[in-house]
Amino acid sequence: MLHADRYHFTQANFSLRKHAKMPSGDLLADEISTFYLTQRKLKFAPCVGHERLLRTIFSGGLDVPHLRFLREDKANLDLVANKLAMPDHHNYEIRTVRPGTIVFAGEPFADITGTFWDTQMKEVAFEHAFDEPMTVAGRALRMRLAAGDRNLSVFSLRRDGSPERSLEVSKWAYIGGFDDTSFVEAAYQLDINPVGTMAHYLVQAFTGFMNSIHSEKHPQGARKHFQETAFERWLDAHPKGTTLLLDTINLKLGLIHAIRAAKSSTERRQALKFVRIDSGDLSKNARWARQTLDANDMKDVGIFLTSDLDESSIREILKNCPFVNGFGVGTKLAAEVDSVAGVIFKLCRIGDQVTRKLSETPGKGTLAGKTQIWRYIDHHGRYAKDLITIDDERPPLGTYLAARPLIQRFFGEKSSIPQIPGIAEQRQFVKEQLHAFPDIENYPVEISESLKHLNLTIENKMLRDEAAEAGVIMVPYPE
């Protein structure tokens, strides 16, 4: 498949031409190059997506029609087409952090080293592998931090765009800290707990009882409201425990009918485990529902909230309603997100020369050379800081107990296919790391003095141009 931008193909083709000879005499195509990955939009996120990367690496070569399409391109892409027609020997090395490692914005979490023509074509594969998974897992992790030990459920199936994407959303959210999912196929494939309540239209379906001669009556003779009948039938059908959705009409009637339905028999009372509130001022409604349930001797009935929840709304609700038992999150996991991880793939070494991208936009400049992240451990076993260094640099230990390198070899030539930890293991690893960060929101990430010096040296060399204005008519730069 041609899963790359056109410029990847034109650059690869150019690098194979005689016009692209380097000072060494070798073609640019054959220069051993390193590209690294980082994300710059999320303060922190679990690094996940390794499975996607492997699927891309072993996706197979191009068939004849695809190769013909390249050769017929207006740029005459014969050279790269010929290369891509050859068996892929995976002549590159990939390093990554362990799946599930919590990394911070700007930290290099993976790199690939190989010939220039080939490695540069992996850009989209790497960005697709990590960007969405880290976005979802990062948002899930922040919601977990906001929710504390309350239950978090993935309710995003209808908003994810496709069943295939929704399965992935459930996977990354689970690793990031969610407990279960409403998507049954995801629960089956991922071996996690399926959950679900009821839809508003299930209650609406009982409106036929509003004027029917078959409507049931209370012992005192009053006709039962159709919602109360719906709730009773639902409780009867789920004797092991279930949840009632309260606000099909309004919260007041919903809660009244839920309490009446539960009180109508011992079995129904035992079946009612939670009520769900899906609209209005959730904090205000949850407080009133809790007080009303308690007044009716239903302190054991939990409260579950939904309705466009995200990290900030969960945190705000729990300031006033610490008794809330759980949250269902849908649109704010993947469908309506204010920021993606923003994974980038940047050249940092070509042949014997380290290089970097400069930018006038803060945060868009890159690091020079192959790098490593060292995670320092204090004498209490907690994470103290991260230090980004030149790859072959051994940082000083100082007063810390240990410093662990996070980027390790993942795959390379003649390697067997790496075994990716299962999602339960990755999820557990994320939880263990959270306990080791004393204050993840203010965790220090530093750059070693050697790497700072290298970055500045390369910057100065790249900016140096002895004939910068020669032959150019200069116009004053606007103030």
C-alpha positions as CSV (number, residue, x, y, z in Angstrom):
1,M,0.0,0.0,0.0
2,L,1.1,3.6,-0.7
3,H,0.7,4.7,2.9
4,A,2.9,7.8,2.7
5,D,2.7,11.3,1.4
6,R,3.8,12.0,-2.1
7,Y,6.8,13.9,-0.9
8,H,8.1,10.7,0.8
9,F,8.2,9.1,-2.7
10,T,9.6,12.1,-4.5
11,Q,12.3,12.5,-1.8
12,A,13.2,8.8,-1.9
13,N,13.4,9.0,-5.7
14,F,15.6,12.1,-5.6
15,S,17.9,10.6,-3.0
16,L,18.6,7.8,-5.4
17,R,19.6,10.1,-8.3
18,K,23.2,11.1,-9.0
19,H,22.2,14.8,-8.2
20,A,22.0,13.8,-4.5
21,K,25.6,12.8,-3.8
22,M,26.9,13.7,-0.4
23,P,30.5,14.9,0.6
24,S,31.4,11.3,1.2
25,G,30.7,10.4,-2.4
26,D,27.7,8.3,-1.4
27,L,24.2,8.9,-2.5
28,L,21.9,10.6,0.0
29,A,19.7,7.4,-0.3
30,D,22.5,5.3,1.3
31,E,23.4,7.6,4.1
32,I,22.6,6.0,7.5
33,S,20.1,8.3,9.1
34,T,18.2,8.5,12.4
35,F,14.7,10.0,12.8
36,Y,13.2,10.3,16.3
37,L,9.6,10.6,17.6
38,T,8.2,12.8,20.2
39,Q,4.8,14.3,21.0
40,R,4.4,18.0,21.9
41,K,0.7,18.6,22.7
42,L,0.0,16.5,25.8
43,K,1.7,17.3,29.1
44,F,2.1,13.5,29.6
45,A,0.7,10.3,28.2
46,P,1.4,6.6,28.2
47,C,3.4,5.6,25.1
48,V,1.2,3.1,23.3
49,G,0.7,2.0,19.7
50,H,3.5,-0.5,19.3
51,E,1.1,-3.1,17.9
52,R,0.1,-0.7,15.1
53,L,3.8,-0.1,14.3
54,L,4.4,-3.8,13.9
55,R,1.4,-4.3,11.7
56,T,2.7,-1.6,9.4
57,I,6.3,-2.9,9.3
58,F,5.0,-6.4,8.3
59,S,2.2,-5.3,6.0
60,G,4.0,-6.6,2.9
61,G,5.3,-5.1,-0.4
62,L,3.7,-3.4,-3.3
63,D,1.8,-5.2,-6.0
64,V,2.2,-4.6,-9.7
65,P,-0.6,-2.1,-10.1
66,H,0.8,0.1,-7.3
67,L,4.3,0.0,-8.7
68,R,2.9,0.9,-12.1
69,F,1.1,3.9,-10.6
70,L,4.4,5.1,-9.2
71,R,6.3,4.7,-12.5
72,E,3.6,6.6,-14.3
73,D,3.8,9.5,-11.9
74,K,4.6,12.9,-13.5
75,A,7.9,13.0,-11.5
76,N,9.0,9.6,-13.0
77,L,9.4,7.7,-9.8
78,D,11.1,4.7,-11.4
79,L,14.0,4.5,-9.0
80,V,11.9,4.3,-5.8
81,A,9.5,2.0,-7.5
82,N,12.4,-0.4,-8.3
83,K,13.5,-0.2,-4.7
84,L,10.0,-0.9,-3.4
85,A,9.7,-3.9,-5.8
86,M,12.5,-5.6,-4.0
87,P,11.9,-7.8,-0.9
88,D,11.9,-5.8,2.3
89,H,14.8,-6.9,4.4
90,H,14.0,-4.5,7.2
91,N,17.4,-2.9,7.1
92,Y,16.9,-0.6,10.0
93,E,16.8,-0.6,13.7
94,I,13.9,0.7,15.8
95,R,14.1,1.7,19.4
96,T,11.2,2.6,21.7
97,V,10.3,3.0,25.3
98,R,8.5,0.0,26.9
99,P,4.8,0.0,25.9
100,G,2.8,1.9,28.6
101,T,5.7,4.1,29.7
102,I,4.5,7.5,30.7
103,V,6.4,10.1,28.7
104,F,6.3,13.9,28.7
105,A,5.9,16.5,26.0
106,G,9.1,16.9,24.0
107,E,10.7,13.7,25.2
108,P,12.0,11.3,22.4
109,F,10.2,8.0,22.9
110,A,11.2,6.2,19.7
111,D,13.7,6.4,16.9
112,I,14.6,4.5,13.7
113,T,18.0,4.2,12.1
114,G,18.6,3.1,8.5
115,T,19.3,4.2,5.0
116,F,17.8,7.7,4.3
117,W,15.5,6.7,1.3
118,D,13.9,4.0,3.4
119,T,13.7,5.4,6.9
120,Q,12.2,8.8,5.8
121,M,9.3,6.9,4.2
122,K,8.3,5.5,7.6
123,E,7.2,8.9,8.9
124,V,3.4,8.4,8.5
125,A,3.6,4.8,9.7
126,F,5.2,6.0,13.0
127,E,2.9,8.9,13.4
128,H,-0.2,6.8,12.8
129,A,1.1,4.1,15.1
130,F,1.4,6.4,18.1
131,D,-0.6,9.6,17.7
132,E,-4.2,8.5,18.2
133,P,-3.4,5.7,20.8
134,M,-1.4,8.2,22.9
135,T,-4.1,10.8,22.5
136,V,-6.8,8.5,23.9
137,A,-4.6,6.9,26.5
138,G,-3.3,10.3,27.7
139,R,-6.9,11.7,28.0
140,A,-8.0,8.5,29.8
141,L,-5.0,8.8,32.2
142,R,-6.0,12.4,33.0
143,M,-9.6,11.3,33.6
144,R,-8.4,8.5,35.9
145,L,-6.4,11.0,37.9
146,A,-9.5,13.3,38.2
147,A,-11.8,10.4,39.1
148,G,-9.6,8.8,41.7
149,D,-10.9,5.3,42.5
150,R,-14.4,5.8,40.9
151,N,-15.4,3.6,38.1
152,L,-14.7,4.9,34.5
153,S,-16.5,3.3,31.6
154,V,-16.0,3.8,27.9
155,F,-19.3,4.9,26.3
156,S,-17.9,6.1,23.0
157,L,-19.0,3.5,20.5
158,R,-21.7,5.6,18.8
159,R,-19.3,8.6,18.4
160,D,-16.1,6.8,17.3
161,G,-16.9,6.7,13.6
162,S,-16.5,3.0,13.1
163,P,-16.5,-0.3,15.1
164,E,-12.8,-0.8,14.2
165,R,-11.8,2.6,15.6
166,S,-14.0,2.1,18.7
167,L,-12.3,-1.2,19.5
168,E,-9.0,0.7,19.5
169,V,-10.5,3.5,21.6
170,S,-11.6,1.0,24.2
171,K,-8.1,-0.6,24.2
172,W,-6.2,2.6,24.7
173,A,-8.6,4.0,27.3
174,Y,-8.4,0.8,29.2
175,I,-4.6,1.0,29.3
176,G,-4.9,4.6,30.4
177,G,-7.0,3.7,33.4
178,F,-10.6,3.0,32.4
179,D,-12.3,0.0,33.9
180,D,-14.6,-1.3,31.3
181,T,-16.5,-0.6,28.0
182,S,-20.0,-0.6,26.7
183,F,-18.8,-2.0,23.3
184,V,-19.5,-5.7,23.5
185,E,-17.1,-6.7,20.7
186,A,-14.3,-4.8,22.3
187,A,-15.0,-6.4,25.7
188,Y,-14.9,-9.8,23.9
189,Q,-11.7,-9.3,22.0
190,L,-9.9,-7.4,24.8
191,D,-11.2,-9.7,27.6
192,I,-12.4,-6.8,29.7
193,N,-15.7,-6.2,31.5
194,P,-18.7,-5.2,29.3
195,V,-21.1,-2.7,30.9
196,G,-24.2,-0.8,29.9
197,T,-27.3,0.7,31.4
198,M,-30.4,1.4,29.2
199,A,-31.4,3.9,26.5
200,H,-34.0,6.7,26.9
201,Y,-36.0,5.1,24.1
202,L,-36.5,1.9,26.1
203,V,-38.5,4.0,28.5
204,Q,-40.3,5.8,25.6
205,A,-41.2,2.4,24.2
206,F,-43.6,2.0,27.2
207,T,-45.6,5.1,26.4
208,G,-48.3,2.8,25.0
209,F,-49.3,2.3,28.7
210,M,-50.2,5.9,29.1
211,N,-53.8,5.5,28.0
212,S,-54.1,1.8,27.8
213,I,-56.8,-0.2,29.5
214,H,-54.0,-2.6,30.4
215,S,-52.2,0.0,32.4
216,E,-51.3,-1.3,35.9
217,K,-52.5,0.5,39.1
218,H,-51.1,1.2,42.5
219,P,-52.8,-0.5,45.5
220,Q,-54.6,2.7,46.3
221,G,-56.1,2.7,42.8
222,A,-54.1,5.3,41.0
223,R,-52.9,4.4,37.5
224,K,-49.1,3.7,37.3
225,H,-47.1,6.0,35.2
226,F,-45.7,4.3,32.1
227,Q,-42.1,5.0,33.3
228,E,-42.7,3.2,36.6
229,T,-44.0,0.2,34.6
230,A,-40.9,0.3,32.4
231,F,-38.6,0.4,35.4
232,E,-40.5,-2.5,37.1
233,R,-40.2,-4.7,34.0
234,W,-36.5,-3.9,33.7
235,L,-35.8,-4.7,37.3
236,D,-37.7,-8.0,36.9
237,A,-35.6,-8.9,33.9
238,H,-32.3,-8.2,35.7
239,P,-32.5,-9.7,39.2
240,K,-28.7,-9.9,39.6
241,G,-28.4,-6.1,39.5
242,T,-28.9,-3.3,37.1
243,T,-29.0,0.5,36.5
244,L,-32.0,2.7,35.8
245,L,-31.6,5.8,33.6
246,L,-33.6,8.5,35.2
247,D,-34.0,11.5,32.9
248,T,-36.1,10.4,29.9
249,I,-38.8,12.8,31.0
250,N,-37.1,14.7,33.9
251,L,-35.0,13.8,36.8
252,K,-37.7,14.3,39.5
253,L,-40.2,11.9,37.9
254,G,-37.4,9.5,37.0
255,L,-36.2,9.2,40.5
256,I,-39.7,9.0,42.0
257,H,-40.5,6.1,39.6
258,A,-37.2,4.4,40.2
259,I,-37.8,4.4,44.0
260,R,-41.4,3.3,43.7
261,A,-40.4,0.5,41.3
262,A,-37.6,-0.7,43.6
263,K,-39.9,-0.6,46.7
264,S,-42.6,-2.6,45.0
265,S,-41.0,-5.9,45.8
266,T,-38.0,-7.4,47.7
267,E,-36.6,-8.7,44.4
268,R,-36.8,-5.4,42.6
269,R,-35.2,-3.6,45.6
270,Q,-32.3,-6.1,45.4
271,A,-32.0,-5.6,41.7
272,L,-31.5,-1.8,41.8
273,K,-27.8,-1.2,42.2
274,F,-27.3,2.2,40.4
275,V,-29.2,5.1,39.0
276,R,-27.7,7.0,36.0
277,I,-28.1,10.8,35.4
278,D,-27.4,12.0,31.9
279,S,-28.5,15.7,31.8
280,G,-28.7,19.1,33.5
281,D,-26.4,20.4,36.2
282,L,-24.8,17.1,37.1
283,S,-23.4,18.2,40.5
284,K,-26.7,19.7,41.6
285,N,-28.7,16.7,40.3
286,A,-26.4,14.2,41.9
287,R,-26.6,15.8,45.3
288,W,-30.4,15.9,45.2
289,A,-30.6,12.3,44.0
290,R,-28.2,11.2,46.8
291,Q,-30.3,12.9,49.4
292,T,-33.5,11.5,48.1
293,L,-32.2,8.0,47.8
294,D,-30.8,8.2,51.4
295,A,-34.1,9.5,52.7
296,N,-35.8,6.5,51.2
297,D,-33.4,4.0,52.9
298,M,-31.5,3.4,49.6
299,K,-28.0,4.4,50.7
300,D,-26.6,1.4,48.9
301,V,-27.8,2.5,45.5
302,G,-25.0,4.2,43.7
303,I,-25.0,7.2,41.3
304,F,-23.4,7.0,37.8
305,L,-23.1,10.1,35.7
306,T,-22.8,10.6,31.9
307,S,-23.2,13.6,29.5
308,D,-20.1,15.0,27.7
309,L,-17.8,14.4,30.6
310,D,-14.1,15.2,30.5
311,E,-11.2,15.6,33.0
312,S,-12.2,19.1,34.1
313,S,-15.9,18.3,34.5
314,I,-15.2,15.1,36.4
315,R,-12.8,17.0,38.7
316,E,-15.4,19.7,39.3
317,I,-18.2,17.3,40.1
318,L,-16.2,15.4,42.6
319,K,-15.3,18.6,44.5
320,N,-19.0,18.9,45.4
321,C,-20.1,15.2,45.1
322,P,-17.4,12.9,46.3
323,F,-20.1,10.2,46.8
324,V,-20.5,9.7,43.0
325,N,-19.6,6.1,42.1
326,G,-18.7,6.3,38.5
327,F,-18.7,8.1,35.1
328,G,-19.4,7.0,31.6
329,V,-17.3,8.9,29.0
330,G,-18.1,9.0,25.3
331,T,-17.4,12.0,23.0
332,K,-14.5,13.4,25.0
333,L,-12.3,10.3,24.6
334,A,-11.8,10.5,20.8
335,A,-14.6,12.2,18.9
336,E,-14.4,15.7,20.5
337,V,-10.9,16.3,21.7
338,D,-9.3,19.7,22.1
339,S,-5.8,18.5,21.5
340,V,-4.2,15.4,20.0
341,A,-0.8,14.2,21.0
342,G,0.8,15.8,18.0
343,V,3.4,13.0,17.4
344,I,6.2,14.2,15.1
345,F,9.0,12.4,13.2
346,K,12.2,14.4,12.7
347,L,15.6,13.8,11.3
348,C,18.4,14.1,14.0
349,R,21.4,12.5,12.3
350,I,22.5,11.9,8.7
351,G,25.7,10.0,8.1
352,D,28.3,11.4,10.5
353,Q,26.5,14.7,10.9
354,V,24.0,15.5,13.6
355,T,21.2,17.9,12.6
356,R,18.1,19.5,13.9
357,K,15.1,21.6,12.8
358,L,15.0,25.2,13.9
359,S,11.8,27.1,14.3
360,E,10.6,30.6,15.2
361,T,7.6,29.0,16.8
362,P,8.4,28.0,20.5
363,G,8.4,24.3,21.0
364,K,8.7,23.3,17.3
365,G,12.5,23.1,17.2
366,T,13.9,19.6,17.5
367,L,16.8,17.9,19.2
368,A,20.2,17.1,17.6
369,G,21.5,13.6,17.4
370,K,20.4,10.3,18.7
371,T,19.2,10.7,22.3
372,Q,18.2,8.8,25.4
373,I,15.9,9.5,28.4
374,W,17.1,8.7,31.9
375,R,14.5,8.4,34.6
376,Y,16.0,9.1,38.0
377,I,14.9,7.2,41.1
378,D,15.2,8.6,44.6
379,H,16.0,6.6,47.7
380,H,12.3,6.1,48.4
381,G,11.8,4.4,45.1
382,R,10.0,7.4,43.5
383,Y,10.7,9.0,40.2
384,A,12.7,12.2,40.8
385,K,13.2,13.7,37.3
386,D,13.8,12.8,33.6
387,L,17.1,13.8,31.9
388,I,17.3,13.8,28.1
389,T,20.9,13.2,27.0
390,I,23.1,12.3,24.0
391,D,22.7,8.6,23.4
392,D,26.2,7.5,24.4
393,E,26.3,9.9,27.4
394,R,26.3,8.4,30.8
395,P,24.7,11.0,33.1
396,P,25.9,11.5,36.7
397,L,24.0,9.7,39.4
398,G,24.5,12.4,42.0
399,T,22.5,11.8,45.2
400,Y,19.9,9.6,43.4
401,L,19.5,5.9,43.9
402,A,19.4,5.0,40.2
403,A,19.0,6.3,36.7
404,R,17.3,4.0,34.2
405,P,17.5,4.4,30.4
406,L,14.0,4.3,28.9
407,I,14.6,3.8,25.2
408,Q,15.5,0.3,24.3
409,R,16.0,-1.8,21.1
410,F,12.6,-2.8,19.8
411,F,13.2,-4.3,16.3
412,G,16.0,-4.6,13.8
413,E,17.5,-6.5,11.0
414,K,17.4,-10.3,11.6
415,S,15.3,-9.7,14.7
416,S,12.4,-11.9,15.6
417,I,9.0,-10.2,16.0
418,P,8.9,-8.5,19.4
419,Q,6.4,-9.6,21.9
420,I,4.1,-6.7,22.9
421,P,2.8,-7.0,26.5
422,G,-1.0,-7.5,26.7
423,I,-3.3,-4.6,27.6
424,A,-3.8,-5.8,31.1
425,E,0.0,-5.8,31.7
426,Q,0.3,-2.3,30.1
427,R,-2.5,-1.0,32.2
428,Q,-0.9,-2.4,35.4
429,F,2.4,-0.8,34.4
430,V,0.7,2.6,34.0
431,K,-0.8,2.3,37.5
432,E,2.6,1.3,39.0
433,Q,4.2,4.4,37.4
434,L,1.5,6.7,38.7
435,H,2.3,5.6,42.2
436,A,6.0,6.4,41.6
437,F,5.4,10.0,40.5
438,P,5.2,12.3,43.6
439,D,3.6,15.1,41.5
440,I,3.1,14.2,37.8
441,E,1.7,17.6,36.9
442,N,5.0,19.3,37.9
443,Y,7.4,16.5,37.1
444,P,10.8,18.0,36.0
445,V,12.2,17.1,32.6
446,E,15.7,18.4,31.9
447,I,18.1,18.4,29.0
448,S,21.8,17.5,29.8
449,E,24.4,20.2,29.4
450,S,26.1,18.2,26.7
451,L,22.9,18.0,24.6
452,K,22.2,21.7,25.1
453,H,25.7,22.5,23.9
454,L,25.3,20.2,20.9
455,N,21.9,21.8,20.0
456,L,23.5,25.3,20.2
457,T,26.6,24.3,18.2
458,I,24.5,22.9,15.4
459,E,22.1,25.8,15.4
460,N,25.0,28.3,15.1
461,K,26.5,26.2,12.2
462,M,23.2,26.1,10.4
463,L,22.6,29.8,10.8
464,R,26.1,30.7,9.5
465,D,26.0,31.9,5.9
466,E,29.0,34.1,4.7
467,A,27.1,35.1,1.5
468,A,23.6,35.3,2.9
469,E,22.5,38.5,1.2
470,A,24.7,38.4,-1.9
471,G,22.7,38.8,-5.1
472,V,19.5,39.3,-3.2
473,I,17.5,42.5,-3.0
474,M,16.5,42.7,0.6
475,V,13.2,44.3,1.8
476,P,13.0,45.5,5.4
477,Y,11.5,42.9,7.7
478,P,8.1,44.2,9.1
479,E,8.3,45.3,12.8
